[in-house]
Amino acid sequence: MKRLKVSNNVIRRLPRYLRKLDELNAQGISRVSSSELGQQLGLTPSQIRQDFSCFGEFGQQGYGYHVPTLREQIGSILGMDRSYQAVLIGVGNIGHALIDNFCFSDWGFRLTAAFDVKPEVIGSTFNKVPVLSMEELPRYLDENPVNIAVLTVPKDAAIPVTRILTAHGVEAIWNFTNVELTEPNSSTIVENVHFSDSLLSLSYYISERIDERSARAAREARREK
Amino acid sequence: MKRLKVSNNVIRRLPRYLRKLDELNAQGISRVSSSELGQQLGLTPSQIRQDFSCFGEFGQQGYGYHVPTLREQIGSILGMDRSYQAVLIGVGNIGHALIDNFCFSDWGFRLTAAFDVKPEVIGSTFNKVPVLSMEELPRYLDENPVNIAVLTVPKDAAIPVTRILTAHGVEAIWNFTNVELTEPNSSTIVENVHFSDSLLSLSYYISERIDERSARAAREARREK
């Protein structure tokens, strides 16, 4: 598929489109218009058409989009039809939770090994993923075509581990450490997971709800006078 | 502060503005223009001005924004200057990781209790948060003004626990279960955390990189002929 330079904001919306299309697929819905899609995702139809036009023409004027085809095309744009090799560094709570519960293979990733410094986890296997010693990491990276490292180490290990990763050819880091990885090779692709972003949206909506409720109560109090 | 109805997309961008402003603050930068901010966040200056205009006037034409003031105003819009009470349900790996590492109080939330069914964790305290039995949940919710529940239970417990939460007045759920909570009271605010969204963006950028590299290699091969 031909690629054009696409803005970061469009890329960020593609996974949301994908989830919605999976939902429609599961409901047996095979055709959707840009206005229906927009309504369900809180976007304007023209925004949606514009997003999709970055990648070529998907829909047909007046007929909407064919859900399975659009799903496949967006998946392919996102690289889900490729197979990437991943390793995970740091088998603490978050690392462990990802190994056990996150289905990497659903998204085109093979998680082939995890690494830790703790003797009590080295040598064990979680969900078919072996935990190796951190000392083995450089050689493992040299001998295997690892595309991405999932970084779930404690904060103070984030920068030193990142240096090892980039020195041994890892090009992309999925960063759960909340440490700004300013150190890596400038060509390293870093995706930071910020739990707080989603909590703050929630906080906004709670505030709005509380404000509306007080405003209503105030109006009613005035009326009763 | 007066509230207007603001689109979901604007709300989603506010936490990113907040993080960037914290960064600028930490660097001792006290003034920023919408074009500088836009450049750093991959947004157009007019997009940024438009976003901020939803909440009133923050900047002064030609002078840019005062970083600490803007930071405070956005924090206040997001409800960070209020104090919300939170409970966490399900002290598995993810739940445990959040209790230990996620600084709820930084974002205006007090995590006052966690709940689980496992006898081995009930009665313990992690990071000053007591773990109570699930059986105590309904009474706890009736007696405490809990605004939000962090849902980190296994998939099959997601819906039954959500029913308890909404029946006992919880208005907002921060959902880590990957289960679509279609069941709750329609007025419940649900924020789903989808790890895959950020992994898929990463996947896109790796694909792009690989494609660029093959295109370059192909061009060079042609040139050498």
Interface residues (C-beta under 8 A of the other chain):
Chain A: R3 S7 N8 N9 I11 R12 L14 P15 R16 L18 R19 E23 G42 L43 I77 L78 G79 M80 R82 Y84 G92 N93 I94 H96 A97 L98 D100 N101 F102 D106 W107 G108 F109 N147 I148 E171 A172 W174 N178 E180 I189 E191 N192 V193 H194 F195 S196 D197 S198 L199 L200 S201 L202 S203 Y204 Y205 I206 S207 E208 R209 I210 D211
Chain B: R3 S7 N8 N9 I11 R12 L14 P15 R16 L18 R19 E23 G42 L43 I77 L78 G79 M80 R82 Y84 G92 N93 I94 H96 A97 L98 D100 N101 F102 D106 W107 G108 F109 N147 I148 E171 A172 W174 E180 I189 E191 N192 V193 H194 F195 S196 D197 S198 L199 L200 S201 L202 S203 Y204 Y205 I206 S207 E208 R209 I210 D211
